[in-house]
Amino acid sequence: MAKVTMIGKGNMGQAIGDVFKQGGNQVTYLGHDDAVTDLGDIVVLAVPYPAAISIAKANQAALAHKVVVDITNPLNYETWDELVVPADGSAAAEIAALLPASQVVKAFNTTFAATLQSRKVGTATTTVLAASDSDTAKQQLATALTDSGVVFVDAGSLKRAREMESIGFLQMTLAANEKIGWTGGFGLMK
């Protein structure tokens, strides 16, 4: 059993927390403005990208030696037409640079809250892709998701966060333009 702290109480925070709970983990929730104390071994930043950056900057010591999961898609919410990070970078890389003593994992950004709640994308089981430079952190996350109803897939190093954020961005813009529903999205088939 892992101790998981969700920073963010919105739709994604609740859905991800439920996935961890189903996996038998202890989950606590903090609002994005709450004091960052009494953290679990896994801390999920279930907040928009600007808030995740602020939390990382303000809480480097508290987040040190933790697995920090970044779920953000750094979308320009004014235009819905671009990501706000450099083309050769990612939100996860920026968070990792702010948290050198943490093990940063990019995950949950290619899923919608509804697909986490149902554990399905169409007829396929919801897949959680994870990218990190820490194999230990990815294994810790995979173990915490055992029996959670989702499939964990190791997507490689933290460099893969760039592609994951592009997939997340595409999926969000398709849903916002009513090409797919917020209950749909991309799934992996074996």
C-alpha positions as CSV (number, residue, x, y, z in Angstrom):
1,M,0.0,0.0,0.0
2,A,1.3,3.4,-0.9
3,K,0.5,6.7,0.7
4,V,-0.7,9.1,-2.0
5,T,-1.3,12.8,-1.6
6,M,-3.5,14.4,-4.3
7,I,-2.9,18.1,-4.6
8,G,-6.0,19.2,-6.4
9,K,-9.6,18.3,-5.5
10,G,-11.2,18.8,-9.0
11,N,-12.5,16.2,-11.4
12,M,-9.1,14.8,-12.3
13,G,-7.9,14.8,-8.7
14,Q,-11.0,12.9,-7.5
15,A,-10.9,10.5,-10.4
16,I,-7.1,9.7,-10.0
17,G,-7.6,9.5,-6.2
18,D,-10.4,6.9,-6.7
19,V,-8.1,4.9,-9.0
20,F,-5.4,4.8,-6.3
21,K,-8.0,3.9,-3.6
22,Q,-9.3,1.0,-5.7
23,G,-5.7,-0.2,-5.8
24,G,-5.7,-0.4,-2.0
25,N,-3.7,2.8,-1.4
26,Q,-4.2,5.5,1.3
27,V,-5.2,8.7,-0.4
28,T,-5.4,12.2,1.1
29,Y,-6.4,15.4,-0.7
30,L,-5.0,19.0,-0.5
31,G,-6.3,22.0,-2.3
32,H,-3.9,23.8,-4.5
33,D,-3.7,26.7,-1.9
34,D,-3.3,24.4,1.1
35,A,-0.1,24.1,3.1
36,V,1.9,21.2,1.6
37,T,2.6,19.1,4.7
38,D,2.3,15.4,5.7
39,L,2.8,14.2,2.2
40,G,2.6,10.6,1.1
41,D,5.4,8.9,-0.8
42,I,3.6,9.7,-4.1
43,V,2.4,13.2,-4.6
44,V,0.1,13.9,-7.6
45,L,-0.1,17.5,-9.0
46,A,-3.7,17.3,-10.2
47,V,-3.8,21.0,-10.9
48,P,-3.4,23.2,-14.1
49,Y,0.1,23.7,-15.4
50,P,0.6,27.3,-13.9
51,A,-0.5,26.0,-10.5
52,A,1.8,23.0,-10.7
53,I,4.8,25.3,-11.5
54,S,3.9,27.5,-8.5
55,I,3.5,24.5,-6.2
56,A,6.9,23.1,-7.3
57,K,8.6,26.5,-6.8
58,A,7.2,27.0,-3.4
59,N,7.6,23.5,-2.0
60,Q,10.9,22.1,-3.1
61,A,11.9,21.0,0.3
62,A,8.5,19.3,1.1
63,L,8.6,17.5,-2.3
64,A,12.2,16.3,-2.0
65,H,12.6,12.5,-2.1
66,K,9.0,12.1,-3.2
67,V,7.6,10.6,-6.4
68,V,5.9,13.7,-7.9
69,V,3.4,12.9,-10.6
70,D,2.7,15.7,-13.1
71,I,-0.7,15.3,-14.9
72,T,-0.7,18.7,-16.7
73,N,-1.2,19.5,-20.3
74,P,0.4,23.0,-20.7
75,L,-2.3,24.2,-23.0
76,N,-2.7,27.9,-23.9
77,Y,-6.3,28.2,-22.5
78,E,-6.8,31.6,-24.2
79,T,-6.4,30.2,-27.8
80,W,-6.7,26.4,-27.3
81,D,-4.3,26.4,-30.2
82,E,-0.9,25.6,-28.7
83,L,1.2,24.3,-25.9
84,V,3.0,27.0,-23.8
85,V,6.2,25.1,-23.3
86,P,9.1,25.0,-25.8
87,A,8.7,22.5,-28.7
88,D,11.7,20.5,-27.5
89,G,10.5,20.5,-23.8
90,S,7.6,19.6,-21.6
91,A,5.8,20.7,-18.5
92,A,7.2,17.7,-16.8
93,A,10.8,18.6,-17.7
94,E,10.2,22.1,-16.3
95,I,8.8,20.7,-13.0
96,A,11.7,18.2,-12.8
97,A,14.1,21.1,-13.2
98,L,12.4,22.9,-10.2
99,L,12.5,19.7,-8.2
100,P,15.9,18.1,-8.6
101,A,15.6,16.1,-5.3
102,S,12.3,14.6,-6.4
103,Q,11.5,11.7,-8.8
104,V,9.2,13.3,-11.4
105,V,6.8,11.1,-13.4
106,K,4.5,12.3,-16.2
107,A,1.3,10.3,-16.0
108,F,-2.5,10.6,-16.3
109,N,-2.4,13.5,-18.8
110,T,-3.6,11.3,-21.7
111,T,-6.8,10.3,-19.9
112,F,-10.0,12.2,-19.1
113,A,-11.6,12.1,-15.6
114,A,-14.5,10.1,-17.1
115,T,-12.3,7.4,-18.5
116,L,-10.5,7.1,-15.2
117,Q,-13.9,6.8,-13.4
118,S,-15.3,4.2,-15.9
119,R,-11.8,2.5,-16.3
120,K,-12.8,2.3,-20.0
121,V,-12.1,4.1,-23.3
122,G,-14.7,2.7,-25.6
123,T,-14.4,-1.0,-25.0
124,A,-10.7,-0.9,-24.0
125,T,-9.4,-0.7,-20.4
126,T,-8.1,2.8,-19.6
127,T,-4.3,3.0,-20.0
128,V,-2.1,5.2,-17.8
129,L,1.1,6.0,-19.7
130,A,4.1,7.0,-17.5
131,A,7.4,8.6,-18.4
132,S,10.2,9.3,-16.0
133,D,14.0,9.1,-15.8
134,S,13.5,7.1,-12.6
135,D,12.7,3.4,-13.1
136,T,12.2,3.2,-9.3
137,A,9.5,5.9,-9.4
138,K,7.7,4.2,-12.4
139,Q,7.8,0.9,-10.6
140,Q,6.4,2.5,-7.4
141,L,3.6,4.0,-9.5
142,A,2.9,0.8,-11.3
143,T,2.7,-1.1,-8.0
144,A,0.3,1.5,-6.5
145,L,-1.9,1.0,-9.6
146,T,-2.1,-2.8,-9.3
147,D,-5.7,-3.9,-8.9
148,S,-6.9,-0.3,-9.7
149,G,-8.8,-1.2,-12.8
150,V,-6.4,0.6,-15.2
151,V,-3.5,-0.6,-17.2
152,F,-0.1,0.9,-16.5
153,V,2.4,1.3,-19.5
154,D,5.9,2.5,-19.1
155,A,6.4,5.1,-21.9
156,G,10.1,5.5,-21.3
157,S,12.3,8.4,-20.1
158,L,11.0,11.8,-19.1
159,K,11.8,13.0,-22.7
160,R,8.6,11.1,-23.7
161,A,6.5,13.6,-21.7
162,R,6.8,15.9,-24.8
163,E,4.9,13.4,-26.9
164,M,2.5,12.5,-24.1
165,E,1.6,16.2,-23.7
166,S,1.0,16.5,-27.5
167,I,-1.3,13.5,-27.3
168,G,-3.1,15.0,-24.3
169,F,-3.4,18.4,-26.1
170,L,-4.8,16.8,-29.3
171,Q,-7.3,14.8,-27.2
172,M,-8.5,17.9,-25.3
173,T,-8.9,20.0,-28.5
174,L,-10.9,17.1,-30.1
175,A,-13.2,17.0,-27.2
176,A,-13.5,20.8,-26.9
177,N,-14.5,20.9,-30.6
178,E,-17.0,18.0,-30.0
179,K,-15.2,15.6,-32.4
180,I,-15.1,13.1,-29.5
181,G,-16.8,13.1,-26.1
182,W,-15.1,13.8,-22.7
183,T,-15.9,10.1,-22.1
184,G,-13.7,9.1,-25.0
185,G,-10.1,9.5,-26.0
186,F,-7.2,7.5,-27.1
187,G,-6.6,3.9,-25.9
188,L,-3.9,1.3,-26.4
189,M,-4.8,-2.0,-27.8
190,K,-2.5,-5.1,-27.5
